[in-house]
Amino acid sequence: MNSKIHWLDFKKAFTLVELIVVIVILAILATIAFLSFSSQSAWARDSTRLADMSNIAKWLSVNYGLAGKYPIPDDNISIMASWASIWLQWYAWNTVLNVIKLSAWWKDPLDSSTYYTYSVNAGQSKFQLLGFLEDWNSSALSLKDDSLKLIANNFKPLADVFADPNSYSGRYVYTKWDILGVLLDGITKVPVQAKKSASFTWVDIVNATWSYAMQFDNKIMSSWTWSSLTYWYLTYKQKESWLVWYWNFDEKSWNTINDTSWNNNNWTLSWLLSWSWWKVWSSLFLSWWYVLIPDSKTLDMKDSLTVTSWINSNSWTDTDRKWIFINGHAYYLTVNPDWNVCVYAYWKNPEWYHCDTNVLSLNSWQFIWMTISSQEFKIYVNWANVKTFASTWSITKRLNSSTNAIWSEWNWNKRYYNWLMDELRIYNRALWDSEILSLYDSTK
């Protein structure tokens, strides 16, 4: 009897092979379930991201209708071109979310410490949001920048999804609202504000020395190294026209000085000039000759402007003013016989010369500025605002057509500036103090 019972028990047991088969089947089912769950989780997080960004964009637009401008990012990093701020980039962080009446917990659901990237242009009239999706099936909404590689890989992601925001190279960019461009690290695709520190508060896209990527929208990204930044800047300048003239004097050619603002205001010189090293690469050495510049409508500014240049003189003593730049008979940037920077604009009220009382140094580089707005004149030496004058009315040209000149007024043989000049820029708006400081810091 006992032997029979033992025989029956033996017949009901599993063999080792059967156990292995069962374990393999269970493992396959568990893997399928896990992958399905992971996919659904990624979809769920992507849905949260899309909803979050849509709500933030909606309330930013509502706030714009009330305030007339978009809020400035909290602790922003300045994105610049030729040392003037184009836009400010940071996260849609506490202050921005509070302004638009949203809670501060609107963060990426996977990168729980990371907010969505928020950029606003210099005039605070446009904004752009950026986030990173996980699932390639959301490609109808976003497109990874290396799309040709993805096609060759049968549309499978080229890298794992990173929960750690040290790299987004395996994620897919999604942007919302205006096409400003969001600056990313060229390798990791991490937004540049993640690297902000006491020594890294701005990026100049024309003078950068690092690899960056510019994400314009969900499908268009431009990647570059420092050598190809100017090409992108040319494209961008078709949209932003506030830098109207820019001469860096790096040509070292005796008969031409190129305008690198892309407005083609080049000079054809009628006399031999010479170049010298420094301030920024090369500078122009002036030897008692003025240069006439054909008139251009890009210089006809009525309400606001900025003129700036690095200068270095071995003598300021003279019986008359020394001209740095003169726009016909509309506005001037000069140095008077007392070694003070002076500015002038015709028909502004009060009219006549407005001068700073600080004395310029000899044999050293100094960055001088003139800004004019509808309310005031400002004079800067290096980065400091040394004088402000209240002023009303618009600038008016005395003549329908007038001659522009550097270093001298053409009909006054004593009003010449002699020695070194570099980085002469003219803007059709009054730059901010922060922009002036950034430009000074980057070229001093």
KALINVEN-V711657 format. One record per residue. RES is the residue in one small letter. SS is DSSP state (~ for helix, > for strand, _ for the rest). OMEGA is omega as a letter, one per 30 degrees, with the letter a starting at -180 (NA if undefined). Layout:
# KALINVEN-V711657
RES;SS;OMEGA
RES;SS;OMEGA
This chain:
# KALINVEN-V711657
m;_;a
n;~;l
s;~;l
k;~;l
i;~;l
h;~;l
w;~;l
l;~;l
d;~;a
f;~;a
k;~;a
k;~;a
a;_;l
f;_;l
t;_;l
l;~;l
v;~;l
e;~;l
l;~;l
i;~;l
v;~;a
v;~;a
i;~;l
v;~;l
i;~;l
l;~;l
a;~;l
i;~;l
l;~;l
a;~;l
t;~;l
i;~;a
a;~;a
f;~;l
l;~;l
s;~;l
f;~;l
s;~;l
s;~;l
q;~;l
s;~;l
a;~;l
w;~;a
a;~;l
r;~;l
d;~;l
s;~;l
t;~;l
r;~;a
l;~;l
a;~;l
d;~;a
m;~;l
s;~;l
n;~;l
i;~;l
a;~;a
k;~;a
w;~;l
l;~;l
s;~;l
v;~;l
n;~;l
y;~;l
g;~;a
l;~;a
a;~;a
g;_;l
k;_;l
y;_;a
p;_;l
i;_;l
p;_;a
d;_;a
d;_;a
n;_;l
i;>;a
s;>;l
i;>;a
m;>;l
a;>;a
s;_;l
w;_;l
a;>;a
s;>;l
i;>;l
w;>;l
l;>;a
q;>;l
w;>;l
y;>;l
a;_;a
w;_;a
n;~;a
t;~;l
v;~;a
l;~;l
n;~;l
v;~;a
i;_;l
k;_;l
l;_;a
s;_;a
a;_;a
w;_;l
w;_;a
k;>;l
d;_;a
p;_;l
l;_;l
d;_;a
s;_;l
s;_;a
t;_;l
y;>;l
y;_;a
t;>;a
y;>;l
s;>;l
v;>;a
n;>;a
a;_;a
g;_;a
q;_;l
s;_;l
k;_;l
f;>;l
q;>;l
l;>;l
l;>;l
g;>;a
f;>;l
l;>;a
e;_;a
d;_;l
w;~;l
n;~;l
s;~;a
s;~;l
a;~;a
l;_;a
s;_;a
l;_;l
k;_;a
d;_;a
d;_;a
s;~;l
l;~;l
k;~;l
l;~;l
i;~;l
a;~;l
n;_;l
n;_;l
f;_;l
k;_;l
p;_;a
l;_;a
a;_;l
d;_;l
v;_;a
f;_;l
a;_;l
d;_;a
p;_;l
n;_;l
s;_;l
y;_;a
s;_;l
g;_;a
r;_;a
y;>;a
v;>;l
y;>;l
t;>;a
k;>;l
w;>;a
d;_;l
i;_;l
l;_;a
g;_;l
v;>;a
l;>;a
l;>;l
d;>;a
g;_;a
i;_;a
t;_;a
k;_;l
v;_;l
p;>;a
v;~;a
q;~;l
a;~;a
k;~;a
k;_;l
s;>;l
a;_;a
s;_;a
f;>;a
t;_;a
w;>;l
v;>;l
d;>;a
i;_;l
v;_;a
n;_;a
a;_;l
t;_;a
w;_;l
s;_;a
y;>;l
a;>;l
m;>;l
q;>;a
f;_;l
d;_;a
n;_;a
k;_;a
i;_;l
m;>;l
s;>;l
s;>;a
w;>;l
t;_;a
w;~;a
s;~;a
s;~;a
l;~;a
t;~;l
y;~;l
w;~;l
y;~;l
l;~;l
t;~;a
y;~;a
k;~;l
q;_;a
k;_;a
e;_;a
s;_;a
w;_;l
l;>;a
v;>;l
w;>;l
y;>;l
w;>;l
n;_;l
f;_;l
d;_;a
e;_;a
k;_;l
s;_;a
w;_;a
n;_;a
t;>;l
i;>;a
n;_;l
d;_;a
t;_;l
s;_;l
w;_;l
n;_;l
n;_;l
n;_;a
n;_;l
w;>;l
t;>;a
l;_;a
s;_;a
w;_;a
l;_;l
l;_;a
s;>;a
w;>;l
s;>;l
w;>;l
w;_;h
k;_;l
v;_;a
w;_;l
s;>;l
s;>;a
l;>;l
f;>;a
l;>;a
s;_;l
w;_;l
w;_;l
y;_;l
v;>;l
l;>;a
i;>;l
p;_;a
d;_;a
s;_;l
k;~;l
t;~;l
l;~;a
d;_;a
m;_;a
k;_;a
d;_;a
s;_;l
l;>;l
t;>;l
v;>;a
t;>;l
s;>;l
w;>;l
i;>;l
n;>;a
s;_;l
n;_;l
s;_;l
w;_;a
t;_;l
d;_;l
t;_;a
d;_;a
r;_;l
k;>;a
w;>;l
i;>;l
f;>;l
i;>;l
n;>;l
g;_;l
h;_;a
a;_;l
y;>;a
y;>;l
l;>;a
t;>;l
v;>;a
n;_;a
p;_;l
d;_;l
w;_;l
n;_;l
v;>;a
c;>;l
v;>;a
y;>;l
a;>;a
y;_;l
w;_;l
k;_;a
n;>;g
p;_;l
e;_;l
w;_;a
y;_;l
h;>;a
c;>;l
d;_;a
t;_;l
n;_;a
v;_;l
l;_;l
s;_;l
l;_;l
n;_;l
s;_;l
w;_;l
q;>;a
f;>;a
i;>;a
w;>;l
m;>;l
t;>;l
i;>;l
s;_;a
s;_;a
q;_;a
e;>;l
f;>;l
k;>;l
i;>;l
y;>;l
v;>;a
n;_;a
w;_;a
a;>;l
n;>;a
v;>;l
k;>;l
t;>;l
f;>;l
a;>;a
s;_;l
t;>;a
w;_;a
s;_;l
i;_;l
t;_;l
k;_;l
r;_;a
l;_;l
n;_;l
s;_;a
s;_;a
t;_;l
n;>;a
a;>;l
i;>;l
w;_;l
s;>;l
e;_;a
w;_;a
n;_;l
w;_;a
n;_;l
k;_;a
r;_;a
y;>;l
y;_;a
n;_;l
w;>;a
l;>;l
m;>;l
d;>;l
e;>;l
l;>;a
r;>;l
i;>;l
y;>;l
n;_;l
r;_;l
a;_;a
l;_;l
w;_;l
d;~;a
s;~;l
e;~;l
i;~;l
l;~;a
s;~;l
l;~;l
y;~;a
d;~;a
s;~;a
t;~;a
k;_;NA
